[in-house]
Amino acid sequence: MIEVIGGGLVLIGIAYAENKGWVDKESVSFVLNVGMQAGVCASMFYFLHKLSVLFL
C-alpha cells in the first residue's frame, strides 16, 4: 500500500515539475521508462522467487 502511494506521489511530482518547466520532457520520459522497467523486473524476480518457494 505504501509503495503504491509513494509511486503515485512521485508520478504526480514529476508531472507537476514538468508543467512548471523545472524539468524537460526528455528527462521525464527517461525517468518514467527506467522506473517502469525496474518495476517490471522487480515484479518478475519476486514472482520467480515465490514460484521457487512453492515448488521446491
C-alpha distance matrix in Angstrom:
0.0 3.8 5.4 5.3 6.4 8.6 10.0 10.8 12.5 14.4 15.6 16.7 18.4 20.2 21.4 22.6 24.4 26.0 27.2 28.7 30.4 29.0 28.2 30.0 28.7 29.5 27.3 24.3 25.0 25.3 22.0 20.1 22.0 21.5 17.7 17.6 20.0 18.1 14.9 17.3 19.1 16.2 15.1 18.7 19.4 16.6 18.0 21.5 20.7 19.4 22.6 24.8 23.6 24.2 27.6 29.0
3.8 0.0 3.8 5.5 5.1 6.0 8.4 9.8 10.5 12.2 14.2 15.2 16.2 18.2 19.9 20.8 22.2 24.2 25.6 26.7 28.4 26.6 26.0 28.1 27.3 28.0 25.4 22.7 23.9 23.9 20.3 19.0 21.3 20.3 16.6 17.3 19.7 17.4 14.8 17.7 19.2 16.3 16.0 19.7 19.9 17.5 19.5 22.7 21.7 21.0 24.4 26.2 25.0 26.1 29.5 30.5
5.4 3.8 0.0 3.8 5.5 5.0 5.9 8.4 9.8 10.4 12.2 14.1 15.1 16.4 18.3 19.7 20.8 22.4 24.2 25.5 26.8 25.1 23.9 25.7 24.7 25.1 22.6 20.0 20.8 20.6 17.1 15.8 17.7 16.7 12.9 13.6 15.9 13.6 11.0 14.1 15.6 12.8 12.7 16.5 16.9 14.9 17.0 20.1 19.5 19.2 22.4 24.2 23.5 24.7 27.8 28.9
5.3 5.5 3.8 0.0 3.8 5.4 5.1 6.1 8.6 9.9 10.6 12.2 14.1 15.4 16.5 18.2 19.9 21.1 22.6 24.3 25.8 24.5 23.4 24.9 23.5 24.3 22.3 19.2 19.8 20.3 17.1 15.0 17.1 16.9 13.1 13.1 15.9 14.5 11.5 14.1 16.4 14.2 13.4 17.1 18.3 16.4 17.8 21.2 21.1 20.5 23.3 25.6 25.2 25.9 28.9 30.4
6.4 5.1 5.5 3.8 0.0 3.8 5.5 5.1 6.2 8.7 10.0 10.5 12.1 14.3 15.3 16.3 18.2 19.9 21.0 22.3 24.2 23.0 22.4 24.4 23.4 24.6 22.4 19.2 20.5 21.2 17.8 16.1 18.9 18.7 15.0 15.5 18.6 17.2 14.5 17.4 19.7 17.5 17.0 20.8 21.8 19.8 21.5 24.8 24.5 24.0 26.9 29.1 28.4 29.2 32.4 33.8
8.6 6.0 5.0 5.4 3.8 0.0 3.8 5.4 5.1 6.2 8.7 9.9 10.4 12.3 14.3 15.1 16.3 18.3 19.9 20.9 22.5 20.7 20.0 22.2 21.6 22.5 19.9 17.1 18.7 18.9 15.2 14.2 17.1 16.4 12.7 14.1 17.0 15.1 13.2 16.6 18.3 16.2 16.5 20.2 20.8 19.3 21.5 24.5 24.0 24.1 27.1 28.9 28.4 29.7 32.7 33.7
10.0 8.4 5.9 5.1 5.5 3.8 0.0 3.8 5.4 5.1 6.3 8.6 9.8 10.6 12.4 14.2 15.3 16.6 18.5 20.0 21.1 19.7 18.4 20.1 18.9 19.7 17.4 14.4 15.5 15.8 12.4 10.9 13.6 13.3 9.6 10.6 13.7 12.4 10.4 13.6 15.8 14.2 14.5 18.0 19.1 18.0 19.9 22.9 23.0 23.2 25.8 27.8 27.8 28.9 31.7 32.9
10.8 9.8 8.4 6.1 5.1 5.4 3.8 0.0 3.8 5.4 5.1 6.1 8.5 9.9 10.6 12.2 14.2 15.3 16.5 18.3 20.0 19.0 18.2 19.8 18.5 19.9 18.1 14.7 15.9 17.1 14.0 12.0 15.0 15.6 12.1 12.6 16.1 15.5 13.3 16.1 18.7 17.4 17.2 20.7 22.2 21.0 22.5 25.6 26.0 25.8 28.3 30.6 30.6 31.4 34.2 35.7
12.5 10.5 9.8 8.6 6.2 5.1 5.4 3.8 0.0 3.8 5.5 5.1 6.0 8.5 9.8 10.3 12.0 14.1 15.2 16.2 18.2 16.9 16.6 18.8 18.3 19.9 17.6 14.5 16.5 17.6 14.2 13.1 16.6 16.7 13.5 14.9 18.3 17.3 15.6 18.8 21.0 19.6 19.9 23.4 24.5 23.3 25.2 28.3 28.3 28.3 31.1 33.1 32.9 34.0 36.9 38.1
14.4 12.2 10.4 9.9 8.7 6.2 5.1 5.4 3.8 0.0 3.8 5.5 5.0 6.1 8.6 9.7 10.4 12.2 14.2 15.2 16.4 14.8 13.9 16.0 15.5 16.7 14.2 11.3 13.4 14.1 10.6 10.0 13.5 13.4 10.4 12.4 15.6 14.6 13.7 17.0 18.9 17.8 18.7 22.0 23.0 22.4 24.4 27.1 27.3 27.8 30.5 32.2 32.4 33.7 36.4 37.4
15.6 14.2 12.2 10.6 10.0 8.7 6.3 5.1 5.5 3.8 0.0 3.8 5.4 5.1 6.2 8.5 9.9 10.6 12.3 14.2 15.3 14.5 13.3 14.7 13.4 15.0 13.2 9.7 11.3 12.8 9.9 8.3 11.9 12.8 10.2 11.2 14.8 14.8 13.6 16.3 18.8 18.4 18.8 21.8 23.4 23.0 24.6 27.4 28.0 28.4 30.7 32.8 33.2 34.2 36.8 38.1
16.7 15.2 14.1 12.2 10.5 9.9 8.6 6.1 5.1 5.5 3.8 0.0 3.8 5.5 5.1 6.1 8.6 9.8 10.5 12.2 14.2 13.7 13.4 15.2 14.4 16.7 15.1 11.6 13.8 15.7 13.1 11.7 15.4 16.5 13.9 15.0 18.6 18.5 17.2 19.9 22.6 21.9 22.1 25.3 26.9 26.2 27.8 30.7 31.3 31.4 33.8 36.0 36.2 37.1 39.8 41.2
18.4 16.2 15.1 14.1 12.1 10.4 9.8 8.5 6.0 5.0 5.4 3.8 0.0 3.8 5.5 5.0 6.1 8.5 9.9 10.5 12.3 11.0 11.0 13.5 13.6 15.8 13.6 10.7 13.6 15.0 12.2 12.0 15.8 16.3 14.1 16.0 19.2 18.8 18.1 21.2 23.3 22.6 23.4 26.5 27.7 27.3 29.2 31.9 32.2 32.7 35.3 37.1 37.4 38.6 41.3 42.4
20.2 18.2 16.4 15.4 14.3 12.3 10.6 9.9 8.5 6.1 5.1 5.5 3.8 0.0 3.8 5.4 5.1 6.1 8.6 9.9 10.5 9.4 8.3 10.3 10.0 12.0 10.0 6.9 9.9 11.5 9.1 9.0 12.8 13.6 12.1 14.0 17.0 17.1 17.0 19.7 21.8 21.6 22.7 25.4 26.8 26.8 28.7 31.1 31.7 32.6 34.8 36.6 37.2 38.5 40.9 42.0
21.4 19.9 18.3 16.5 15.3 14.3 12.4 10.6 9.8 8.6 6.2 5.1 5.5 3.8 0.0 3.8 5.5 5.1 6.2 8.7 9.9 10.2 9.5 10.6 9.7 12.5 11.6 8.2 10.6 13.2 11.5 10.6 14.1 15.8 14.4 15.4 18.8 19.4 18.9 21.2 23.7 23.8 24.4 27.1 28.8 28.8 30.2 32.9 33.8 34.3 36.4 38.5 39.2 40.1 42.5 43.9
22.6 20.8 19.7 18.2 16.3 15.1 14.2 12.2 10.3 9.7 8.5 6.1 5.0 5.4 3.8 0.0 3.8 5.4 5.2 6.2 8.6 8.8 9.6 11.6 11.8 14.9 13.7 10.9 13.8 16.1 14.2 13.9 17.6 18.9 17.3 18.8 22.1 22.3 21.8 24.5 26.8 26.6 27.2 30.2 31.7 31.4 33.1 35.8 36.4 36.9 39.2 41.3 41.7 42.7 45.3 46.6
24.4 22.2 20.8 19.9 18.2 16.3 15.3 14.2 12.0 10.4 9.9 8.6 6.1 5.1 5.5 3.8 0.0 3.8 5.5 5.1 6.2 5.2 6.1 8.9 10.1 12.8 11.2 9.2 12.7 14.4 12.7 13.4 16.9 17.8 16.8 18.8 21.7 21.9 22.0 24.7 26.7 26.6 27.7 30.5 31.7 31.8 33.7 36.1 36.7 37.6 39.9 41.7 42.2 43.6 46.0 47.0
26.0 24.2 22.4 21.1 19.9 18.3 16.6 15.3 14.1 12.2 10.6 9.8 8.5 6.1 5.1 5.4 3.8 0.0 3.8 5.4 5.1 5.9 5.3 6.4 6.8 10.1 9.5 7.4 10.4 12.8 12.1 12.4 15.5 17.1 16.6 18.1 20.9 21.7 22.0 24.2 26.4 26.8 27.8 30.2 31.8 32.2 33.8 36.1 37.1 38.0 40.0 41.9 42.7 43.9 46.1 47.3
27.2 25.6 24.2 22.6 21.0 19.9 18.5 16.5 15.2 14.2 12.3 10.5 9.9 8.6 6.2 5.2 5.5 3.8 0.0 3.8 5.4 7.7 8.5 9.3 9.5 13.2 13.2 11.0 13.5 16.3 15.6 15.4 18.6 20.5 19.7 20.9 23.9 24.9 24.7 26.9 29.3 29.7 30.4 32.9 34.7 34.8 36.3 38.8 39.8 40.4 42.5 44.5 45.3 46.3 48.6 50.0
28.7 26.7 25.5 24.3 22.3 20.9 20.0 18.3 16.2 15.2 14.2 12.2 10.5 9.9 8.7 6.2 5.1 5.4 3.8 0.0 3.8 5.6 8.0 9.9 11.4 14.8 14.2 12.7 15.8 18.0 17.1 17.6 20.8 22.2 21.5 23.2 26.1 26.6 26.7 29.2 31.4 31.5 32.5 35.1 36.6 36.7 38.5 40.9 41.6 42.4 44.6 46.5 47.1 48.3 50.7 51.9
30.4 28.4 26.8 25.8 24.2 22.5 21.1 20.0 18.2 16.4 15.3 14.2 12.3 10.5 9.9 8.6 6.2 5.1 5.4 3.8 0.0 3.8 5.5 6.7 9.0 12.1 11.8 11.2 14.2 16.1 15.8 16.8 19.7 21.0 21.0 22.8 25.3 26.0 26.6 28.9 30.8 31.3 32.5 34.9 36.3 36.8 38.6 40.8 41.6 42.7 44.8 46.5 47.3 48.7 50.9 51.9
29.0 26.6 25.1 24.5 23.0 20.7 19.7 19.0 16.9 14.8 14.5 13.7 11.0 9.4 10.2 8.8 5.2 5.9 7.7 5.6 3.8 0.0 3.8 6.9 9.9 12.1 10.7 10.5 14.0 15.1 14.3 16.0 18.9 19.6 19.4 21.8 24.1 24.3 25.2 27.8 29.3 29.5 31.1 33.6 34.6 35.1 37.2 39.3 39.8 41.1 43.3 44.8 45.6 47.1 49.4 50.2
28.2 26.0 23.9 23.4 22.4 20.0 18.4 18.2 16.6 13.9 13.3 13.4 11.0 8.3 9.5 9.6 6.1 5.3 8.5 8.0 5.5 3.8 0.0 3.8 6.7 8.5 6.9 7.1 10.5 11.5 11.0 12.9 15.5 16.3 16.6 18.9 20.9 21.4 22.5 24.9 26.4 26.9 28.6 30.8 31.9 32.7 34.7 36.5 37.3 38.7 40.8 42.2 43.2 44.8 46.8 47.6
30.0 28.1 25.7 24.9 24.4 22.2 20.1 19.8 18.8 16.0 14.7 15.2 13.5 10.3 10.6 11.6 8.9 6.4 9.3 9.9 6.7 6.9 3.8 0.0 3.8 5.6 5.7 6.6 8.9 10.3 11.1 12.7 14.6 16.0 16.9 18.7 20.5 21.6 22.9 24.8 26.3 27.4 28.9 30.7 32.1 33.3 34.9 36.7 37.8 39.3 41.0 42.5 43.8 45.3 47.1 48.0
28.7 27.3 24.7 23.5 23.4 21.6 18.9 18.5 18.3 15.5 13.4 14.4 13.6 10.0 9.7 11.8 10.1 6.8 9.5 11.4 9.0 9.9 6.7 3.8 0.0 3.8 5.6 5.2 6.1 8.7 10.0 10.6 12.2 14.3 15.3 16.4 18.3 20.0 21.0 22.5 24.3 25.7 26.9 28.6 30.3 31.5 32.8 34.6 36.1 37.4 38.9 40.6 42.0 43.3 45.0 46.1
29.5 28.0 25.1 24.3 24.6 22.5 19.7 19.9 19.9 16.7 15.0 16.7 15.8 12.0 12.5 14.9 12.8 10.1 13.2 14.8 12.1 12.1 8.5 5.6 3.8 0.0 3.8 5.4 5.1 6.2 8.7 10.0 10.6 12.3 14.2 15.4 16.6 18.3 19.9 21.2 22.6 24.2 25.8 27.1 28.6 30.2 31.6 33.0 34.5 36.2 37.5 39.0 40.7 42.0 43.5 44.5
27.3 25.4 22.6 22.3 22.4 19.9 17.4 18.1 17.6 14.2 13.2 15.1 13.6 10.0 11.6 13.7 11.2 9.5 13.2 14.2 11.8 10.7 6.9 5.7 5.6 3.8 0.0 3.8 5.4 5.0 6.2 8.6 9.8 10.6 12.1 14.2 15.4 16.4 18.2 20.0 21.1 22.3 24.2 25.7 26.9 28.3 30.1 31.6 32.7 34.5 36.1 37.4 38.8 40.4 42.0 42.8
24.3 22.7 20.0 19.2 19.2 17.1 14.4 14.7 14.5 11.3 9.7 11.6 10.7 6.9 8.2 10.9 9.2 7.4 11.0 12.7 11.2 10.5 7.1 6.6 5.2 5.4 3.8 0.0 3.8 5.4 5.2 6.1 8.6 10.0 10.5 12.2 14.2 15.3 16.4 18.3 20.0 21.0 22.4 24.3 25.8 26.8 28.4 30.2 31.4 32.8 34.5 36.1 37.4 38.7 40.6 41.6
25.0 23.9 20.8 19.8 20.5 18.7 15.5 15.9 16.5 13.4 11.3 13.8 13.6 9.9 10.6 13.8 12.7 10.4 13.5 15.8 14.2 14.0 10.5 8.9 6.1 5.1 5.4 3.8 0.0 3.8 5.5 5.2 6.1 8.6 9.9 10.6 12.2 14.2 15.3 16.5 18.3 19.9 21.1 22.5 24.3 25.7 26.9 28.6 30.2 31.6 32.9 34.6 36.2 37.4 39.0 40.2
25.3 23.9 20.6 20.3 21.2 18.9 15.8 17.1 17.6 14.1 12.8 15.7 15.0 11.5 13.2 16.1 14.4 12.8 16.3 18.0 16.1 15.1 11.5 10.3 8.7 6.2 5.0 5.4 3.8 0.0 3.8 5.5 5.2 6.1 8.5 10.0 10.7 12.2 14.2 15.5 16.5 18.2 20.0 21.2 22.5 24.2 25.8 27.0 28.4 30.3 31.6 32.9 34.6 36.1 37.5 38.4
22.0 20.3 17.1 17.1 17.8 15.2 12.4 14.0 14.2 10.6 9.9 13.1 12.2 9.1 11.5 14.2 12.7 12.1 15.6 17.1 15.8 14.3 11.0 11.1 10.0 8.7 6.2 5.2 5.5 3.8 0.0 3.8 5.5 5.3 6.0 8.6 10.0 10.5 12.1 14.3 15.4 16.3 18.2 19.9 21.1 22.3 24.1 25.7 26.7 28.4 30.2 31.5 32.8 34.4 36.1 36.9
20.1 19.0 15.8 15.0 16.1 14.2 10.9 12.0 13.1 10.0 8.3 11.7 12.0 9.0 10.6 13.9 13.4 12.4 15.4 17.6 16.8 16.0 12.9 12.7 10.6 10.0 8.6 6.1 5.2 5.5 3.8 0.0 3.8 5.5 5.1 6.1 8.6 9.8 10.4 12.2 14.2 15.2 16.4 18.2 20.0 20.9 22.3 24.3 25.6 26.8 28.5 30.2 31.5 32.7 34.5 35.7
22.0 21.3 17.7 17.1 18.9 17.1 13.6 15.0 16.6 13.5 11.9 15.4 15.8 12.8 14.1 17.6 16.9 15.5 18.6 20.8 19.7 18.9 15.5 14.6 12.2 10.6 9.8 8.6 6.1 5.2 5.5 3.8 0.0 3.8 5.4 5.2 6.2 8.6 9.9 10.6 12.3 14.2 15.4 16.5 18.4 19.9 21.1 22.6 24.3 25.8 27.0 28.6 30.3 31.6 33.0 34.1
21.5 20.3 16.7 16.9 18.7 16.4 13.3 15.6 16.7 13.4 12.8 16.5 16.3 13.6 15.8 18.9 17.8 17.1 20.5 22.2 21.0 19.6 16.3 16.0 14.3 12.3 10.6 10.0 8.6 6.1 5.3 5.5 3.8 0.0 3.8 5.5 5.2 6.1 8.6 10.0 10.5 12.1 14.2 15.3 16.4 18.2 19.9 21.0 22.3 24.2 25.7 26.9 28.5 30.1 31.6 32.3
17.7 16.6 12.9 13.1 15.0 12.7 9.6 12.1 13.5 10.4 10.2 13.9 14.1 12.1 14.4 17.3 16.8 16.6 19.7 21.5 21.0 19.4 16.6 16.9 15.3 14.2 12.1 10.5 9.9 8.5 6.0 5.1 5.4 3.8 0.0 3.8 5.5 5.1 6.1 8.6 9.9 10.5 12.2 14.2 15.4 16.3 18.2 20.0 20.9 22.4 24.3 25.7 26.9 28.4 30.3 31.2
17.6 17.3 13.6 13.1 15.5 14.1 10.6 12.6 14.9 12.4 11.2 15.0 16.0 14.0 15.4 18.8 18.8 18.1 20.9 23.2 22.8 21.8 18.9 18.7 16.4 15.4 14.2 12.2 10.6 10.0 8.6 6.1 5.2 5.5 3.8 0.0 3.8 5.4 5.0 6.2 8.6 9.9 10.5 12.3 14.3 15.3 16.4 18.3 19.9 21.1 22.5 24.3 25.8 26.8 28.6 29.9
20.0 19.7 15.9 15.9 18.6 17.0 13.7 16.1 18.3 15.6 14.8 18.6 19.2 17.0 18.8 22.1 21.7 20.9 23.9 26.1 25.3 24.1 20.9 20.5 18.3 16.6 15.4 14.2 12.2 10.7 10.0 8.6 6.2 5.2 5.5 3.8 0.0 3.8 5.4 5.1 6.1 8.5 9.9 10.5 12.3 14.2 15.3 16.5 18.2 20.0 21.0 22.5 24.3 25.7 27.0 28.0
18.1 17.4 13.6 14.5 17.2 15.1 12.4 15.5 17.3 14.6 14.8 18.5 18.8 17.1 19.4 22.3 21.9 21.7 24.9 26.6 26.0 24.3 21.4 21.6 20.0 18.3 16.4 15.3 14.2 12.2 10.5 9.8 8.6 6.1 5.1 5.4 3.8 0.0 3.8 5.5 5.1 6.0 8.5 9.8 10.5 12.1 14.1 15.3 16.3 18.2 19.9 21.0 22.5 24.2 25.7 26.4
14.9 14.8 11.0 11.5 14.5 13.2 10.4 13.3 15.6 13.7 13.6 17.2 18.1 17.0 18.9 21.8 22.0 22.0 24.7 26.7 26.6 25.2 22.5 22.9 21.0 19.9 18.2 16.4 15.3 14.2 12.1 10.4 9.9 8.6 6.1 5.0 5.4 3.8 0.0 3.8 5.5 5.1 6.1 8.5 10.0 10.5 12.1 14.2 15.2 16.4 18.2 19.9 21.1 22.4 24.3 25.4
17.3 17.7 14.1 14.1 17.4 16.6 13.6 16.1 18.8 17.0 16.3 19.9 21.2 19.7 21.2 24.5 24.7 24.2 26.9 29.2 28.9 27.8 24.9 24.8 22.5 21.2 20.0 18.3 16.5 15.5 14.3 12.2 10.6 10.0 8.6 6.2 5.1 5.5 3.8 0.0 3.8 5.5 5.1 6.1 8.7 9.9 10.5 12.3 14.2 15.3 16.4 18.3 20.0 21.0 22.5 23.9
19.1 19.2 15.6 16.4 19.7 18.3 15.8 18.7 21.0 18.9 18.8 22.6 23.3 21.8 23.7 26.8 26.7 26.4 29.3 31.4 30.8 29.3 26.4 26.3 24.3 22.6 21.1 20.0 18.3 16.5 15.4 14.2 12.3 10.5 9.9 8.6 6.1 5.1 5.5 3.8 0.0 3.8 5.4 5.1 6.2 8.5 9.8 10.5 12.2 14.2 15.3 16.4 18.3 19.8 21.1 21.9
16.2 16.3 12.8 14.2 17.5 16.2 14.2 17.4 19.6 17.8 18.4 21.9 22.6 21.6 23.8 26.6 26.6 26.8 29.7 31.5 31.3 29.5 26.9 27.4 25.7 24.2 22.3 21.0 19.9 18.2 16.3 15.2 14.2 12.1 10.5 9.9 8.5 6.0 5.1 5.5 3.8 0.0 3.8 5.4 5.2 6.1 8.5 9.9 10.5 12.3 14.2 15.3 16.5 18.3 20.0 20.7
15.1 16.0 12.7 13.4 17.0 16.5 14.5 17.2 19.9 18.7 18.8 22.1 23.4 22.7 24.4 27.2 27.7 27.8 30.4 32.5 32.5 31.1 28.6 28.9 26.9 25.8 24.2 22.4 21.1 20.0 18.2 16.4 15.4 14.2 12.2 10.5 9.9 8.5 6.1 5.1 5.4 3.8 0.0 3.8 5.5 5.1 6.1 8.6 9.8 10.5 12.2 14.2 15.3 16.4 18.3 19.7
18.7 19.7 16.5 17.1 20.8 20.2 18.0 20.7 23.4 22.0 21.8 25.3 26.5 25.4 27.1 30.2 30.5 30.2 32.9 35.1 34.9 33.6 30.8 30.7 28.6 27.1 25.7 24.3 22.5 21.2 19.9 18.2 16.5 15.3 14.2 12.3 10.5 9.8 8.5 6.1 5.1 5.4 3.8 0.0 3.8 5.4 5.1 6.1 8.5 9.9 10.5 12.3 14.2 15.2 16.5 17.8
19.4 19.9 16.9 18.3 21.8 20.8 19.1 22.2 24.5 23.0 23.4 26.9 27.7 26.8 28.8 31.7 31.7 31.8 34.7 36.6 36.3 34.6 31.9 32.1 30.3 28.6 26.9 25.8 24.3 22.5 21.1 20.0 18.4 16.4 15.4 14.3 12.3 10.5 10.0 8.7 6.2 5.2 5.5 3.8 0.0 3.8 5.4 5.1 6.0 8.6 9.8 10.5 12.3 14.1 15.3 15.9
16.6 17.5 14.9 16.4 19.8 19.3 18.0 21.0 23.3 22.4 23.0 26.2 27.3 26.8 28.8 31.4 31.8 32.2 34.8 36.7 36.8 35.1 32.7 33.3 31.5 30.2 28.3 26.8 25.7 24.2 22.3 20.9 19.9 18.2 16.3 15.3 14.2 12.1 10.5 9.9 8.5 6.1 5.1 5.4 3.8 0.0 3.8 5.5 5.0 6.2 8.6 9.9 10.6 12.3 14.3 15.2
18.0 19.5 17.0 17.8 21.5 21.5 19.9 22.5 25.2 24.4 24.6 27.8 29.2 28.7 30.2 33.1 33.7 33.8 36.3 38.5 38.6 37.2 34.7 34.9 32.8 31.6 30.1 28.4 26.9 25.8 24.1 22.3 21.1 19.9 18.2 16.4 15.3 14.1 12.1 10.5 9.8 8.5 6.1 5.1 5.4 3.8 0.0 3.8 5.4 5.1 6.2 8.7 9.9 10.5 12.3 14.0
21.5 22.7 20.1 21.2 24.8 24.5 22.9 25.6 28.3 27.1 27.4 30.7 31.9 31.1 32.9 35.8 36.1 36.1 38.8 40.9 40.8 39.3 36.5 36.7 34.6 33.0 31.6 30.2 28.6 27.0 25.7 24.3 22.6 21.0 20.0 18.3 16.5 15.3 14.2 12.3 10.5 9.9 8.6 6.1 5.1 5.5 3.8 0.0 3.8 5.4 5.0 6.1 8.6 9.7 10.5 11.7
20.7 21.7 19.5 21.1 24.5 24.0 23.0 26.0 28.3 27.3 28.0 31.3 32.2 31.7 33.8 36.4 36.7 37.1 39.8 41.6 41.6 39.8 37.3 37.8 36.1 34.5 32.7 31.4 30.2 28.4 26.7 25.6 24.3 22.3 20.9 19.9 18.2 16.3 15.2 14.2 12.2 10.5 9.8 8.5 6.0 5.0 5.4 3.8 0.0 3.8 5.4 5.1 6.2 8.6 10.1 10.3
19.4 21.0 19.2 20.5 24.0 24.1 23.2 25.8 28.3 27.8 28.4 31.4 32.7 32.6 34.3 36.9 37.6 38.0 40.4 42.4 42.7 41.1 38.7 39.3 37.4 36.2 34.5 32.8 31.6 30.3 28.4 26.8 25.8 24.2 22.4 21.1 20.0 18.2 16.4 15.3 14.2 12.3 10.5 9.9 8.6 6.2 5.1 5.4 3.8 0.0 3.8 5.5 5.1 6.1 8.7 9.9
22.6 24.4 22.4 23.3 26.9 27.1 25.8 28.3 31.1 30.5 30.7 33.8 35.3 34.8 36.4 39.2 39.9 40.0 42.5 44.6 44.8 43.3 40.8 41.0 38.9 37.5 36.1 34.5 32.9 31.6 30.2 28.5 27.0 25.7 24.3 22.5 21.0 19.9 18.2 16.4 15.3 14.2 12.2 10.5 9.8 8.6 6.2 5.0 5.4 3.8 0.0 3.8 5.4 5.0 6.1 8.2
24.8 26.2 24.2 25.6 29.1 28.9 27.8 30.6 33.1 32.2 32.8 36.0 37.1 36.6 38.5 41.3 41.7 41.9 44.5 46.5 46.5 44.8 42.2 42.5 40.6 39.0 37.4 36.1 34.6 32.9 31.5 30.2 28.6 26.9 25.7 24.3 22.5 21.0 19.9 18.3 16.4 15.3 14.2 12.3 10.5 9.9 8.7 6.1 5.1 5.5 3.8 0.0 3.8 5.4 5.3 5.5
23.6 25.0 23.5 25.2 28.4 28.4 27.8 30.6 32.9 32.4 33.2 36.2 37.4 37.2 39.2 41.7 42.2 42.7 45.3 47.1 47.3 45.6 43.2 43.8 42.0 40.7 38.8 37.4 36.2 34.6 32.8 31.5 30.3 28.5 26.9 25.8 24.3 22.5 21.1 20.0 18.3 16.5 15.3 14.2 12.3 10.6 9.9 8.6 6.2 5.1 5.4 3.8 0.0 3.8 5.7 5.5
24.2 26.1 24.7 25.9 29.2 29.7 28.9 31.4 34.0 33.7 34.2 37.1 38.6 38.5 40.1 42.7 43.6 43.9 46.3 48.3 48.7 47.1 44.8 45.3 43.3 42.0 40.4 38.7 37.4 36.1 34.4 32.7 31.6 30.1 28.4 26.8 25.7 24.2 22.4 21.0 19.8 18.3 16.4 15.2 14.1 12.3 10.5 9.7 8.6 6.1 5.0 5.4 3.8 0.0 3.8 5.9
27.6 29.5 27.8 28.9 32.4 32.7 31.7 34.2 36.9 36.4 36.8 39.8 41.3 40.9 42.5 45.3 46.0 46.1 48.6 50.7 50.9 49.4 46.8 47.1 45.0 43.5 42.0 40.6 39.0 37.5 36.1 34.5 33.0 31.6 30.3 28.6 27.0 25.7 24.3 22.5 21.1 20.0 18.3 16.5 15.3 14.3 12.3 10.5 10.1 8.7 6.1 5.3 5.7 3.8 0.0 3.8
29.0 30.5 28.9 30.4 33.8 33.7 32.9 35.7 38.1 37.4 38.1 41.2 42.4 42.0 43.9 46.6 47.0 47.3 50.0 51.9 51.9 50.2 47.6 48.0 46.1 44.5 42.8 41.6 40.2 38.4 36.9 35.7 34.1 32.3 31.2 29.9 28.0 26.4 25.4 23.9 21.9 20.7 19.7 17.8 15.9 15.2 14.0 11.7 10.3 9.9 8.2 5.5 5.5 5.9 3.8 0.0
